[in-house]
Amino acid sequence: MEKRMKDAAIRAMSAYFRESTPKAEERIAHTLSVLSFAERILAGEGIDAPFVEAAATLGALFHDIGI
């Protein structure tokens, strides 16, 4: 996933949590940890498919939105 798109998604996720929950920093830290795990799995599996990479990245970043 392009860095600028990933950065925009991270900003959107962070803004959402900061506006919607008193535990924003904890949620953001958790989400970034999930993203790190997703990236490690992609690298470990040798996945080099832009669509799969984008789906995994966005899934990791937005998995707790709305809870």
N, C-alpha and C positions, 0 to 999 in steps of 0.2 A: 504494500500500500504506500502511496506517495506520502512523504513526510508531512507535507503541508496539509493533506487531507486527514492524516492521523492526528496531527496537532490540532486541527479544527474540531475533530471529534472529541479529543481530550478536553478542549476548552468548553465545548457544549455540555459534556458530562459534568464537568466541574461546576459550571454555572447552574445547571439543573439542581445538583445536590445543595449548593450554597443557598439557593432560593427556596428549597423545599424541605430541608431537614436540619434540625439543630446539631446533628452529628455529622455534618458535612465532611469534615476533614477525615473522620474515620471511614466513611463510605468511599471517599476519593482514594484514600490509601489502599483500601481493600480492592477497589476496582483496578488500580494500577498494578497491584500484585497479581490479580487474575490475568491482566494483559501480559505481564511478564511470563507467567506460566504458559499462556497461549503461544507467545513468541518462541519460547524454549521448545515447546512441543513441535511447532512448525519447523524449526531449525533441526531438531533431532530426527524428525521424520524425513527431512530433506525435501520438503514440499516447496516447489517453486512454481506455483500457479497463482497469478495475481488475484483471481476471483476468490479462491479459497483463502488466501492470505487476508484479503479485505473482509471476507465474511467472518473469519476468526477474530480479527482485530475489532470489528464493530460489535460482534457478539460479546466479546470480553468487556468492551467499554460500556455497553448499554444493558448488560444482563440484569442489573438491579433497578433499572429505571421503572418507576411506577409502583414500587413496593412500599 
